[in-house]
Amino acid sequence: MQLLAVALITLVVWAVWGWMPARSAFLGGMTAFLPNAYFAVKFGSPDSTRTAKDIVKRFYYGETIKLITTAVLFVFIFQLPDIMFAPLFTGFGSVLAVFWFALLARG
């Protein structure tokens, strides 16, 4: 769903404002999606042989890696020319919102 949100926000921004804002929205969305995807693949599979302490430890490790990866991606993006901050953070926030809305829909 998050990857679909990246595509949707990029297409909407491109259709309304053009290529440069759409590029920024795409990069913002991917900055949210890639660390989340890594976390889900690496730490999302259940393992019944682990203790609760091991699970919590792995969770915190995964969250730390996710936050560091997000920061590094933003540092790289800020080095690019012609980055537009409003679309960048709109794309980032939209993809994060998908996660929270999915949690609310399940609850």
TORKOL-578522 format. One record per atom (N, C-alpha, C, O): residue number from 1; chain; atom name; y, x, z. Coordinates in steps of 0.2 Angstrom, whole numbers. Each point is the difference from the previous one (the first is absolute). Example, Ala and Ser with C-alpha at 12.3 -4.5 7.8 and 13.67 -1.06 7.14 Angstrom:
2
voza pos:1, unit:A, site:N, yy:-28, xx:66, zz:39
voza pos:1, unit:A, site:CA, yy:6, xx:-4, zz:0
voza pos:1, unit:A, site:C, yy:6, xx:4, zz:0
voza pos:1, unit:A, site:O, yy:-1, xx:5, zz:3
voza pos:2, unit:A, site:N, yy:6, xx:-7, zz:-7
voza pos:2, unit:A, site:CA, yy:6, xx:4, zz:1
voza pos:2, unit:A, site:C, yy:5, xx:-4, zz:3
voza pos:2, unit:A, site:O, yy:6, xx:3, zz:1
This chain:
107
voza pos:1, unit:A, site:N, yy:-6, xx:4, zz:0
voza pos:1, unit:A, site:CA, yy:6, xx:-4, zz:0
voza pos:1, unit:A, site:C, yy:6, xx:4, zz:0
voza pos:1, unit:A, site:O, yy:5, xx:-2, zz:-3
voza pos:2, unit:A, site:N, yy:-5, xx:8, zz:6
voza pos:2, unit:A, site:CA, yy:6, xx:4, zz:1
voza pos:2, unit:A, site:C, yy:1, xx:3, zz:-7
voza pos:2, unit:A, site:O, yy:6, xx:1, zz:-2
voza pos:3, unit:A, site:N, yy:-11, xx:1, zz:-2
voza pos:3, unit:A, site:CA, yy:1, xx:3, zz:-7
voza pos:3, unit:A, site:C, yy:3, xx:-6, zz:-4
voza pos:3, unit:A, site:O, yy:4, xx:2, zz:-4
voza pos:4, unit:A, site:N, yy:-6, xx:-8, zz:5
voza pos:4, unit:A, site:CA, yy:3, xx:-5, zz:-4
voza pos:4, unit:A, site:C, yy:7, xx:-1, zz:2
voza pos:4, unit:A, site:O, yy:4, xx:-2, zz:-5
voza pos:5, unit:A, site:N, yy:-2, xx:3, zz:11
voza pos:5, unit:A, site:CA, yy:7, xx:-1, zz:2
voza pos:5, unit:A, site:C, yy:4, xx:6, zz:-3
voza pos:5, unit:A, site:O, yy:6, xx:-2, zz:-2
voza pos:6, unit:A, site:N, yy:-9, xx:8, zz:1
voza pos:6, unit:A, site:CA, yy:4, xx:5, zz:-3
voza pos:6, unit:A, site:C, yy:1, xx:-2, zz:-7
voza pos:6, unit:A, site:O, yy:6, xx:1, zz:-3
voza pos:7, unit:A, site:N, yy:-11, xx:-3, zz:-1
voza pos:7, unit:A, site:CA, yy:1, xx:-2, zz:-7
voza pos:7, unit:A, site:C, yy:5, xx:-6, zz:0
voza pos:7, unit:A, site:O, yy:5, xx:1, zz:-5
voza pos:8, unit:A, site:N, yy:-5, xx:-6, zz:9
voza pos:8, unit:A, site:CA, yy:4, xx:-5, zz:-1
voza pos:8, unit:A, site:C, yy:7, xx:1, zz:2
voza pos:8, unit:A, site:O, yy:5, xx:-2, zz:-4
voza pos:9, unit:A, site:N, yy:-3, xx:6, zz:9
voza pos:9, unit:A, site:CA, yy:7, xx:2, zz:2
voza pos:9, unit:A, site:C, yy:3, xx:4, zz:-6
voza pos:9, unit:A, site:O, yy:5, xx:0, zz:-1
voza pos:10, unit:A, site:N, yy:-10, xx:5, zz:-1
voza pos:10, unit:A, site:CA, yy:3, xx:4, zz:-6
voza pos:10, unit:A, site:C, yy:2, xx:-4, zz:-6
voza pos:10, unit:A, site:O, yy:5, xx:2, zz:-3
voza pos:11, unit:A, site:N, yy:-10, xx:-6, zz:1
voza pos:11, unit:A, site:CA, yy:2, xx:-4, zz:-6
voza pos:11, unit:A, site:C, yy:6, xx:-5, zz:1
voza pos:11, unit:A, site:O, yy:4, xx:0, zz:-4
voza pos:12, unit:A, site:N, yy:-3, xx:-3, zz:10
voza pos:12, unit:A, site:CA, yy:6, xx:-4, zz:1
voza pos:12, unit:A, site:C, yy:6, xx:4, zz:0
voza pos:12, unit:A, site:O, yy:5, xx:-2, zz:-3
voza pos:13, unit:A, site:N, yy:-5, xx:8, zz:6
voza pos:13, unit:A, site:CA, yy:6, xx:4, zz:1
voza pos:13, unit:A, site:C, yy:1, xx:3, zz:-8
voza pos:13, unit:A, site:O, yy:6, xx:0, zz:-2
voza pos:14, unit:A, site:N, yy:-11, xx:2, zz:-1
voza pos:14, unit:A, site:CA, yy:1, xx:2, zz:-7
voza pos:14, unit:A, site:C, yy:3, xx:-6, zz:-4
voza pos:14, unit:A, site:O, yy:5, xx:2, zz:-4
voza pos:15, unit:A, site:N, yy:-7, xx:-8, zz:4
voza pos:15, unit:A, site:CA, yy:2, xx:-5, zz:-4
voza pos:15, unit:A, site:C, yy:7, xx:-2, zz:2
voza pos:15, unit:A, site:O, yy:4, xx:-2, zz:-5
voza pos:16, unit:A, site:N, yy:-2, xx:3, zz:11
voza pos:16, unit:A, site:CA, yy:7, xx:-3, zz:2
voza pos:16, unit:A, site:C, yy:5, xx:6, zz:-1
voza pos:16, unit:A, site:O, yy:6, xx:-1, zz:-2
voza pos:17, unit:A, site:N, yy:-8, xx:7, zz:5
voza pos:17, unit:A, site:CA, yy:5, xx:6, zz:0
voza pos:17, unit:A, site:C, yy:-1, xx:6, zz:-4
voza pos:17, unit:A, site:O, yy:4, xx:4, zz:-1
voza pos:18, unit:A, site:N, yy:-10, xx:-4, zz:-2
voza pos:18, unit:A, site:CA, yy:-1, xx:6, zz:-5
voza pos:18, unit:A, site:C, yy:-5, xx:5, zz:3
voza pos:18, unit:A, site:O, yy:-3, xx:-1, zz:5
voza pos:19, unit:A, site:N, yy:2, xx:6, zz:-9
voza pos:19, unit:A, site:CA, yy:-5, xx:5, zz:1
voza pos:19, unit:A, site:C, yy:1, xx:4, zz:7
voza pos:19, unit:A, site:O, yy:-4, xx:2, zz:4
voza pos:20, unit:A, site:N, yy:10, xx:1, zz:-3
voza pos:20, unit:A, site:CA, yy:2, xx:4, zz:5
voza pos:20, unit:A, site:C, yy:-1, xx:-3, zz:7
voza pos:20, unit:A, site:O, yy:-4, xx:3, zz:4
voza pos:21, unit:A, site:N, yy:6, xx:-9, zz:-3
voza pos:21, unit:A, site:CA, yy:-1, xx:-3, zz:6
voza pos:21, unit:A, site:C, yy:-8, xx:-2, zz:1
voza pos:21, unit:A, site:O, yy:-3, xx:1, zz:6
voza pos:22, unit:A, site:N, yy:0, xx:-2, zz:-12
voza pos:22, unit:A, site:CA, yy:-7, xx:-2, zz:1
voza pos:22, unit:A, site:C, yy:-4, xx:6, zz:2
voza pos:22, unit:A, site:O, yy:-5, xx:0, zz:3
voza pos:23, unit:A, site:N, yy:7, xx:6, zz:-6
voza pos:23, unit:A, site:CA, yy:-4, xx:6, zz:2
voza pos:23, unit:A, site:C, yy:1, xx:2, zz:7
voza pos:23, unit:A, site:O, yy:-5, xx:1, zz:4
voza pos:24, unit:A, site:N, yy:11, xx:-3, zz:-1
voza pos:24, unit:A, site:CA, yy:1, xx:1, zz:7
voza pos:24, unit:A, site:C, yy:-5, xx:-5, zz:4
voza pos:24, unit:A, site:O, yy:-2, xx:2, zz:5
voza pos:25, unit:A, site:N, yy:2, xx:-8, zz:-7
voza pos:25, unit:A, site:CA, yy:-4, xx:-5, zz:3
voza pos:25, unit:A, site:C, yy:-7, xx:2, zz:0
voza pos:25, unit:A, site:O, yy:-4, xx:-1, zz:5
voza pos:26, unit:A, site:N, yy:2, xx:3, zz:-11
voza pos:26, unit:A, site:CA, yy:-7, xx:2, zz:0
voza pos:26, unit:A, site:C, yy:-2, xx:6, zz:4
voza pos:26, unit:A, site:O, yy:-5, xx:0, zz:4
voza pos:27, unit:A, site:N, yy:9, xx:5, zz:-3
voza pos:27, unit:A, site:CA, yy:-1, xx:6, zz:4
voza pos:27, unit:A, site:C, yy:0, xx:-2, zz:8
voza pos:27, unit:A, site:O, yy:-4, xx:2, zz:4
voza pos:28, unit:A, site:N, yy:8, xx:-7, zz:-3
voza pos:28, unit:A, site:CA, yy:1, xx:-3, zz:7
voza pos:28, unit:A, site:C, yy:-7, xx:-3, zz:2
voza pos:28, unit:A, site:O, yy:-3, xx:0, zz:5
voza pos:29, unit:A, site:N, yy:1, xx:-4, zz:-10
voza pos:29, unit:A, site:CA, yy:-6, xx:-4, zz:1
voza pos:29, unit:A, site:C, yy:-6, xx:4, zz:1
voza pos:29, unit:A, site:O, yy:-5, xx:-1, zz:4
voza pos:30, unit:A, site:N, yy:4, xx:7, zz:-8
voza pos:30, unit:A, site:CA, yy:-5, xx:4, zz:0
voza pos:30, unit:A, site:C, yy:0, xx:4, zz:6
voza pos:30, unit:A, site:O, yy:-5, xx:3, zz:3
voza pos:31, unit:A, site:N, yy:11, xx:-1, zz:0
voza pos:31, unit:A, site:CA, yy:1, xx:3, zz:6
voza pos:31, unit:A, site:C, yy:-3, xx:-4, zz:6
voza pos:31, unit:A, site:O, yy:-3, xx:3, zz:5
voza pos:32, unit:A, site:N, yy:3, xx:-9, zz:-6
voza pos:32, unit:A, site:CA, yy:-3, xx:-4, zz:6
voza pos:32, unit:A, site:C, yy:-8, xx:-1, zz:-2
voza pos:32, unit:A, site:O, yy:-4, xx:0, zz:5
voza pos:33, unit:A, site:N, yy:2, xx:-1, zz:-11
voza pos:33, unit:A, site:CA, yy:-7, xx:-1, zz:-2
voza pos:33, unit:A, site:C, yy:-4, xx:6, zz:1
voza pos:33, unit:A, site:O, yy:-6, xx:-1, zz:3
voza pos:34, unit:A, site:N, yy:8, xx:7, zz:-5
voza pos:34, unit:A, site:CA, yy:-5, xx:5, zz:0
voza pos:34, unit:A, site:C, yy:-2, xx:2, zz:7
voza pos:34, unit:A, site:O, yy:-6, xx:1, zz:1
voza pos:35, unit:A, site:N, yy:10, xx:0, zz:4
voza pos:35, unit:A, site:CA, yy:-2, xx:1, zz:6
voza pos:35, unit:A, site:C, yy:-5, xx:-5, zz:3
voza pos:35, unit:A, site:O, yy:-4, xx:1, zz:4
voza pos:36, unit:A, site:N, yy:6, xx:-7, zz:-5
voza pos:36, unit:A, site:CA, yy:-4, xx:-6, zz:2
voza pos:36, unit:A, site:C, yy:-7, xx:0, zz:-3
voza pos:36, unit:A, site:O, yy:-5, xx:-1, zz:3
voza pos:37, unit:A, site:N, yy:5, xx:3, zz:-9
voza pos:37, unit:A, site:CA, yy:-7, xx:0, zz:-4
voza pos:37, unit:A, site:C, yy:-4, xx:5, zz:3
voza pos:37, unit:A, site:O, yy:-6, xx:0, zz:1
voza pos:38, unit:A, site:N, yy:9, xx:6, zz:0
voza pos:38, unit:A, site:CA, yy:-4, xx:6, zz:3
voza pos:38, unit:A, site:C, yy:-2, xx:-2, zz:7
voza pos:38, unit:A, site:O, yy:-6, xx:1, zz:1
voza pos:39, unit:A, site:N, yy:10, xx:-4, zz:3
voza pos:39, unit:A, site:CA, yy:-2, xx:-2, zz:7
voza pos:39, unit:A, site:C, yy:-6, xx:-5, zz:-1
voza pos:39, unit:A, site:O, yy:-5, xx:0, zz:4
voza pos:40, unit:A, site:N, yy:5, xx:-5, zz:-8
voza pos:40, unit:A, site:CA, yy:-5, xx:-5, zz:-1
voza pos:40, unit:A, site:C, yy:-6, xx:3, zz:-2
voza pos:40, unit:A, site:O, yy:-6, xx:-2, zz:2
voza pos:41, unit:A, site:N, yy:6, xx:6, zz:-7
voza pos:41, unit:A, site:CA, yy:-6, xx:3, zz:-3
voza pos:41, unit:A, site:C, yy:-3, xx:5, zz:6
voza pos:41, unit:A, site:O, yy:-6, xx:0, zz:1
voza pos:42, unit:A, site:N, yy:10, xx:4, zz:2
voza pos:42, unit:A, site:CA, yy:-3, xx:5, zz:4
voza pos:42, unit:A, site:C, yy:-2, xx:-3, zz:7
voza pos:42, unit:A, site:O, yy:-5, xx:3, zz:3
voza pos:43, unit:A, site:N, yy:9, xx:-7, zz:0
voza pos:43, unit:A, site:CA, yy:-2, xx:-3, zz:6
voza pos:43, unit:A, site:C, yy:-1, xx:-7, zz:1
voza pos:43, unit:A, site:O, yy:-1, xx:-2, zz:5
voza pos:44, unit:A, site:N, yy:0, xx:-2, zz:-11
voza pos:44, unit:A, site:CA, yy:-1, xx:-7, zz:1
voza pos:44, unit:A, site:C, yy:-7, xx:-2, zz:0
voza pos:44, unit:A, site:O, yy:-2, xx:-5, zz:2
voza pos:45, unit:A, site:N, yy:-3, xx:10, zz:-3
voza pos:45, unit:A, site:CA, yy:-7, xx:-2, zz:0
voza pos:45, unit:A, site:C, yy:-3, xx:0, zz:7
voza pos:45, unit:A, site:O, yy:1, xx:5, zz:4
voza pos:46, unit:A, site:N, yy:-4, xx:-10, zz:-2
voza pos:46, unit:A, site:CA, yy:-3, xx:0, zz:7
voza pos:46, unit:A, site:C, yy:-6, xx:5, zz:1
voza pos:46, unit:A, site:O, yy:-4, xx:1, zz:-5
voza pos:47, unit:A, site:N, yy:4, xx:1, zz:11
voza pos:47, unit:A, site:CA, yy:-5, xx:5, zz:1
voza pos:47, unit:A, site:C, yy:-3, xx:-2, zz:7
voza pos:47, unit:A, site:O, yy:4, xx:1, zz:5
voza pos:48, unit:A, site:N, yy:-10, xx:-4, zz:-4
voza pos:48, unit:A, site:CA, yy:-2, xx:-2, zz:6
voza pos:48, unit:A, site:C, yy:-3, xx:5, zz:5
voza pos:48, unit:A, site:O, yy:-1, xx:-1, zz:5
voza pos:49, unit:A, site:N, yy:1, xx:7, zz:-8
voza pos:49, unit:A, site:CA, yy:-2, xx:6, zz:4
voza pos:49, unit:A, site:C, yy:5, xx:3, zz:4
voza pos:49, unit:A, site:O, yy:-1, xx:4, zz:5
voza pos:50, unit:A, site:N, yy:7, xx:-6, zz:-6
voza pos:50, unit:A, site:CA, yy:6, xx:3, zz:3
voza pos:50, unit:A, site:C, yy:2, xx:-3, zz:7
voza pos:50, unit:A, site:O, yy:-1, xx:-6, zz:0
voza pos:51, unit:A, site:N, yy:3, xx:9, zz:5
voza pos:51, unit:A, site:CA, yy:2, xx:-3, zz:6
voza pos:51, unit:A, site:C, yy:7, xx:-3, zz:-1
voza pos:51, unit:A, site:O, yy:4, xx:2, zz:-5
voza pos:52, unit:A, site:N, yy:-1, xx:-6, zz:10
voza pos:52, unit:A, site:CA, yy:6, xx:-2, zz:-1
voza pos:52, unit:A, site:C, yy:5, xx:5, zz:0
voza pos:52, unit:A, site:O, yy:6, xx:0, zz:-3
voza pos:53, unit:A, site:N, yy:-7, xx:5, zz:7
voza pos:53, unit:A, site:CA, yy:5, xx:6, zz:1
voza pos:53, unit:A, site:C, yy:0, xx:3, zz:-7
voza pos:53, unit:A, site:O, yy:6, xx:2, zz:-2
voza pos:54, unit:A, site:N, yy:-11, xx:-1, zz:-1
voza pos:54, unit:A, site:CA, yy:0, xx:4, zz:-7
voza pos:54, unit:A, site:C, yy:4, xx:-5, zz:-5
voza pos:54, unit:A, site:O, yy:3, xx:3, zz:-4
voza pos:55, unit:A, site:N, yy:-4, xx:-9, zz:4
voza pos:55, unit:A, site:CA, yy:3, xx:-5, zz:-4
voza pos:55, unit:A, site:C, yy:8, xx:1, zz:1
voza pos:55, unit:A, site:O, yy:3, xx:0, zz:-5
voza pos:56, unit:A, site:N, yy:-1, xx:-1, zz:11
voza pos:56, unit:A, site:CA, yy:7, xx:1, zz:1
voza pos:56, unit:A, site:C, yy:3, xx:6, zz:-2
voza pos:56, unit:A, site:O, yy:5, xx:1, zz:-3
voza pos:57, unit:A, site:N, yy:-9, xx:5, zz:4
voza pos:57, unit:A, site:CA, yy:2, xx:6, zz:-2
voza pos:57, unit:A, site:C, yy:1, xx:1, zz:-7
voza pos:57, unit:A, site:O, yy:5, xx:3, zz:-3
voza pos:58, unit:A, site:N, yy:-10, xx:-6, zz:-1
voza pos:58, unit:A, site:CA, yy:1, xx:0, zz:-7
voza pos:58, unit:A, site:C, yy:5, xx:-4, zz:-3
voza pos:58, unit:A, site:O, yy:4, xx:2, zz:-5
voza pos:59, unit:A, site:N, yy:-2, xx:-8, zz:9
voza pos:59, unit:A, site:CA, yy:5, xx:-4, zz:-2
voza pos:59, unit:A, site:C, yy:7, xx:4, zz:0
voza pos:59, unit:A, site:O, yy:4, xx:0, zz:-4
voza pos:60, unit:A, site:N, yy:-3, xx:3, zz:10
voza pos:60, unit:A, site:CA, yy:6, xx:3, zz:1
voza pos:60, unit:A, site:C, yy:1, xx:6, zz:-5
voza pos:60, unit:A, site:O, yy:5, xx:2, zz:-2
voza pos:61, unit:A, site:N, yy:-11, xx:2, zz:1
voza pos:61, unit:A, site:CA, yy:1, xx:5, zz:-5
voza pos:61, unit:A, site:C, yy:1, xx:-3, zz:-7
voza pos:61, unit:A, site:O, yy:5, xx:3, zz:-3
voza pos:62, unit:A, site:N, yy:-8, xx:-8, zz:1
voza pos:62, unit:A, site:CA, yy:2, xx:-3, zz:-6
voza pos:62, unit:A, site:C, yy:7, xx:-3, zz:-1
voza pos:62, unit:A, site:O, yy:3, xx:1, zz:-5
voza pos:63, unit:A, site:N, yy:0, xx:-4, zz:10
voza pos:63, unit:A, site:CA, yy:7, xx:-2, zz:0
voza pos:63, unit:A, site:C, yy:4, xx:6, zz:0
voza pos:63, unit:A, site:O, yy:6, xx:0, zz:-4
voza pos:64, unit:A, site:N, yy:-7, xx:6, zz:7
voza pos:64, unit:A, site:CA, yy:4, xx:6, zz:0
voza pos:64, unit:A, site:C, yy:0, xx:2, zz:-7
voza pos:64, unit:A, site:O, yy:5, xx:2, zz:-3
voza pos:65, unit:A, site:N, yy:-11, xx:-1, zz:0
voza pos:65, unit:A, site:CA, yy:0, xx:2, zz:-7
voza pos:65, unit:A, site:C, yy:4, xx:-5, zz:-5
voza pos:65, unit:A, site:O, yy:3, xx:3, zz:-4
voza pos:66, unit:A, site:N, yy:-4, xx:-9, zz:5
voza pos:66, unit:A, site:CA, yy:4, xx:-5, zz:-4
voza pos:66, unit:A, site:C, yy:8, xx:1, zz:1
voza pos:66, unit:A, site:O, yy:3, xx:0, zz:-5
voza pos:67, unit:A, site:N, yy:-1, xx:1, zz:11
voza pos:67, unit:A, site:CA, yy:7, xx:1, zz:1
voza pos:67, unit:A, site:C, yy:3, xx:6, zz:-3
voza pos:67, unit:A, site:O, yy:5, xx:0, zz:-3
voza pos:68, unit:A, site:N, yy:-9, xx:6, zz:4
voza pos:68, unit:A, site:CA, yy:2, xx:6, zz:-3
voza pos:68, unit:A, site:C, yy:0, xx:-1, zz:-8
voza pos:68, unit:A, site:O, yy:5, xx:3, zz:-3
voza pos:69, unit:A, site:N, yy:-10, xx:-6, zz:0
voza pos:69, unit:A, site:CA, yy:0, xx:0, zz:-7
voza pos:69, unit:A, site:C, yy:6, xx:-5, zz:-2
voza pos:69, unit:A, site:O, yy:2, xx:2, zz:-6
voza pos:70, unit:A, site:N, yy:-1, xx:-7, zz:9
voza pos:70, unit:A, site:CA, yy:6, xx:-4, zz:-2
voza pos:70, unit:A, site:C, yy:6, xx:4, zz:0
voza pos:70, unit:A, site:O, yy:4, xx:0, zz:-4
voza pos:71, unit:A, site:N, yy:-3, xx:4, zz:10
voza pos:71, unit:A, site:CA, yy:6, xx:4, zz:0
voza pos:71, unit:A, site:C, yy:1, xx:5, zz:-6
voza pos:71, unit:A, site:O, yy:5, xx:2, zz:-3
voza pos:72, unit:A, site:N, yy:-11, xx:2, zz:2
voza pos:72, unit:A, site:CA, yy:0, xx:5, zz:-5
voza pos:72, unit:A, site:C, yy:1, xx:-4, zz:-7
voza pos:72, unit:A, site:O, yy:4, xx:3, zz:-4
voza pos:73, unit:A, site:N, yy:-6, xx:-8, zz:3
voza pos:73, unit:A, site:CA, yy:1, xx:-4, zz:-7
voza pos:73, unit:A, site:C, yy:7, xx:-1, zz:0
voza pos:73, unit:A, site:O, yy:3, xx:0, zz:-6
voza pos:74, unit:A, site:N, yy:1, xx:-3, zz:11
voza pos:74, unit:A, site:CA, yy:7, xx:-1, zz:0
voza pos:74, unit:A, site:C, yy:4, xx:6, zz:-1
voza pos:74, unit:A, site:O, yy:5, xx:0, zz:-4
voza pos:75, unit:A, site:N, yy:-7, xx:6, zz:7
voza pos:75, unit:A, site:CA, yy:3, xx:6, zz:-1
voza pos:75, unit:A, site:C, yy:0, xx:2, zz:-8
voza pos:75, unit:A, site:O, yy:5, xx:2, zz:-3
voza pos:76, unit:A, site:N, yy:-11, xx:-3, zz:0
voza pos:76, unit:A, site:CA, yy:-1, xx:2, zz:-7
voza pos:76, unit:A, site:C, yy:4, xx:-5, zz:-4
voza pos:76, unit:A, site:O, yy:4, xx:2, zz:-5
voza pos:77, unit:A, site:N, yy:-4, xx:-8, zz:6
voza pos:77, unit:A, site:CA, yy:4, xx:-5, zz:-3
voza pos:77, unit:A, site:C, yy:8, xx:1, zz:0
voza pos:77, unit:A, site:O, yy:3, xx:0, zz:-5
voza pos:78, unit:A, site:N, yy:-1, xx:2, zz:11
voza pos:78, unit:A, site:CA, yy:7, xx:2, zz:1
voza pos:78, unit:A, site:C, yy:3, xx:6, zz:-4
voza pos:78, unit:A, site:O, yy:6, xx:0, zz:-1
voza pos:79, unit:A, site:N, yy:-11, xx:4, zz:-2
voza pos:79, unit:A, site:CA, yy:2, xx:5, zz:-4
voza pos:79, unit:A, site:C, yy:1, xx:-2, zz:-7
voza pos:79, unit:A, site:O, yy:2, xx:4, zz:-4
voza pos:80, unit:A, site:N, yy:-5, xx:-9, zz:2
voza pos:80, unit:A, site:CA, yy:1, xx:-3, zz:-7
voza pos:80, unit:A, site:C, yy:7, xx:-2, zz:-2
voza pos:80, unit:A, site:O, yy:3, xx:-2, zz:4
voza pos:81, unit:A, site:N, yy:-1, xx:3, zz:-10
voza pos:81, unit:A, site:CA, yy:7, xx:-2, zz:-2
voza pos:81, unit:A, site:C, yy:0, xx:-7, zz:-1
voza pos:81, unit:A, site:O, yy:-5, xx:-4, zz:-2
voza pos:82, unit:A, site:N, yy:10, xx:1, zz:3
voza pos:82, unit:A, site:CA, yy:2, xx:-7, zz:-1
voza pos:82, unit:A, site:C, yy:-4, xx:-5, zz:3
voza pos:82, unit:A, site:O, yy:-2, xx:-6, zz:-2
voza pos:83, unit:A, site:N, yy:0, xx:7, zz:9
voza pos:83, unit:A, site:CA, yy:-4, xx:-4, zz:4
voza pos:83, unit:A, site:C, yy:5, xx:-5, zz:3
voza pos:83, unit:A, site:O, yy:5, xx:2, zz:2
voza pos:84, unit:A, site:N, yy:-7, xx:-9, zz:-3
voza pos:84, unit:A, site:CA, yy:5, xx:-5, zz:3
voza pos:84, unit:A, site:C, yy:-4, xx:-2, zz:6
voza pos:84, unit:A, site:O, yy:-5, xx:-3, zz:0
voza pos:85, unit:A, site:N, yy:9, xx:3, zz:6
voza pos:85, unit:A, site:CA, yy:-3, xx:-1, zz:6
voza pos:85, unit:A, site:C, yy:-1, xx:-7, zz:2
voza pos:85, unit:A, site:O, yy:-5, xx:-2, zz:3
voza pos:86, unit:A, site:N, yy:9, xx:-3, zz:-6
voza pos:86, unit:A, site:CA, yy:-2, xx:-7, zz:2
voza pos:86, unit:A, site:C, yy:-6, xx:-2, zz:-3
voza pos:86, unit:A, site:O, yy:-4, xx:-3, zz:3
voza pos:87, unit:A, site:N, yy:3, xx:4, zz:-10
voza pos:87, unit:A, site:CA, yy:-7, xx:-2, zz:-3
voza pos:87, unit:A, site:C, yy:-6, xx:4, zz:3
voza pos:87, unit:A, site:O, yy:-5, xx:-2, zz:1
voza pos:88, unit:A, site:N, yy:7, xx:9, zz:1
voza pos:88, unit:A, site:CA, yy:-6, xx:4, zz:3
voza pos:88, unit:A, site:C, yy:-2, xx:-4, zz:7
voza pos:88, unit:A, site:O, yy:-6, xx:0, zz:1
voza pos:89, unit:A, site:N, yy:10, xx:-1, zz:3
voza pos:89, unit:A, site:CA, yy:-1, xx:-3, zz:6
voza pos:89, unit:A, site:C, yy:-3, xx:-7, zz:0
voza pos:89, unit:A, site:O, yy:-3, xx:-3, zz:4
voza pos:90, unit:A, site:N, yy:6, xx:-1, zz:-9
voza pos:90, unit:A, site:CA, yy:-3, xx:-7, zz:-2
voza pos:90, unit:A, site:C, yy:-7, xx:0, zz:-2
voza pos:90, unit:A, site:O, yy:-4, xx:-4, zz:3
voza pos:91, unit:A, site:N, yy:2, xx:9, zz:-7
voza pos:91, unit:A, site:CA, yy:-7, xx:1, zz:-2
voza pos:91, unit:A, site:C, yy:-4, xx:2, zz:6
voza pos:91, unit:A, site:O, yy:-6, xx:-3, zz:1
voza pos:92, unit:A, site:N, yy:8, xx:8, zz:3
voza pos:92, unit:A, site:CA, yy:-3, xx:2, zz:6
voza pos:92, unit:A, site:C, yy:-1, xx:-6, zz:5
voza pos:92, unit:A, site:O, yy:-6, xx:-1, zz:2
voza pos:93, unit:A, site:N, yy:11, xx:-2, zz:-1
voza pos:93, unit:A, site:CA, yy:0, xx:-6, zz:5
voza pos:93, unit:A, site:C, yy:-5, xx:-6, zz:-2
voza pos:93, unit:A, site:O, yy:-3, xx:-3, zz:4
voza pos:94, unit:A, site:N, yy:4, xx:2, zz:-11
voza pos:94, unit:A, site:CA, yy:-4, xx:-6, zz:-3
voza pos:94, unit:A, site:C, yy:-8, xx:2, zz:1
voza pos:94, unit:A, site:O, yy:-4, xx:-5, zz:2
voza pos:95, unit:A, site:N, yy:2, xx:11, zz:-3
voza pos:95, unit:A, site:CA, yy:-7, xx:1, zz:0
voza pos:95, unit:A, site:C, yy:-2, xx:0, zz:8
voza pos:95, unit:A, site:O, yy:-6, xx:-2, zz:1
voza pos:96, unit:A, site:N, yy:10, xx:5, zz:3
voza pos:96, unit:A, site:CA, yy:-2, xx:-1, zz:7
voza pos:96, unit:A, site:C, yy:0, xx:-7, zz:3
voza pos:96, unit:A, site:O, yy:-4, xx:-2, zz:4
voza pos:97, unit:A, site:N, yy:8, xx:-2, zz:-7
voza pos:97, unit:A, site:CA, yy:0, xx:-7, zz:2
voza pos:97, unit:A, site:C, yy:-6, xx:-4, zz:-2
voza pos:97, unit:A, site:O, yy:-2, xx:-4, zz:3
voza pos:98, unit:A, site:N, yy:-1, xx:6, zz:-9
voza pos:98, unit:A, site:CA, yy:-6, xx:-3, zz:-2
voza pos:98, unit:A, site:C, yy:-6, xx:1, zz:5
voza pos:98, unit:A, site:O, yy:-4, xx:-4, zz:2
voza pos:99, unit:A, site:N, yy:4, xx:10, zz:1
voza pos:99, unit:A, site:CA, yy:-5, xx:1, zz:5
voza pos:99, unit:A, site:C, yy:1, xx:-4, zz:6
voza pos:99, unit:A, site:O, yy:-5, xx:-3, zz:3
voza pos:100, unit:A, site:N, yy:11, xx:2, zz:-1
voza pos:100, unit:A, site:CA, yy:2, xx:-5, zz:6
voza pos:100, unit:A, site:C, yy:-2, xx:-7, zz:-1
voza pos:100, unit:A, site:O, yy:-2, xx:-4, zz:4
voza pos:101, unit:A, site:N, yy:4, xx:2, zz:-10
voza pos:101, unit:A, site:CA, yy:-1, xx:-7, zz:-2
voza pos:101, unit:A, site:C, yy:-8, xx:-1, zz:-1
voza pos:101, unit:A, site:O, yy:-2, xx:-6, zz:2
voza pos:102, unit:A, site:N, yy:-1, xx:11, zz:-4
voza pos:102, unit:A, site:CA, yy:-8, xx:-1, zz:0
voza pos:102, unit:A, site:C, yy:-3, xx:-1, zz:7
voza pos:102, unit:A, site:O, yy:-4, xx:-4, zz:1
voza pos:103, unit:A, site:N, yy:7, xx:8, zz:3
voza pos:103, unit:A, site:CA, yy:-2, xx:-1, zz:7
voza pos:103, unit:A, site:C, yy:1, xx:-7, zz:3
voza pos:103, unit:A, site:O, yy:-4, xx:-3, zz:3
voza pos:104, unit:A, site:N, yy:10, xx:1, zz:-4
voza pos:104, unit:A, site:CA, yy:2, xx:-7, zz:2
voza pos:104, unit:A, site:C, yy:-4, xx:-5, zz:-3
voza pos:104, unit:A, site:O, yy:-2, xx:-5, zz:3
voza pos:105, unit:A, site:N, yy:0, xx:6, zz:-10
voza pos:105, unit:A, site:CA, yy:-4, xx:-5, zz:-3
voza pos:105, unit:A, site:C, yy:-7, xx:-1, zz:3
voza pos:105, unit:A, site:O, yy:-3, xx:-5, zz:0
voza pos:106, unit:A, site:N, yy:1, xx:11, zz:2
voza pos:106, unit:A, site:CA, yy:-7, xx:0, zz:3
voza pos:106, unit:A, site:C, yy:0, xx:-3, zz:7
voza pos:106, unit:A, site:O, yy:-5, xx:-3, zz:2
voza pos:107, unit:A, site:N, yy:10, xx:4, zz:1
voza pos:107, unit:A, site:CA, yy:0, xx:-2, zz:7
voza pos:107, unit:A, site:C, yy:0, xx:-7, zz:2
voza pos:107, unit:A, site:O, yy:1, xx:-2, zz:5
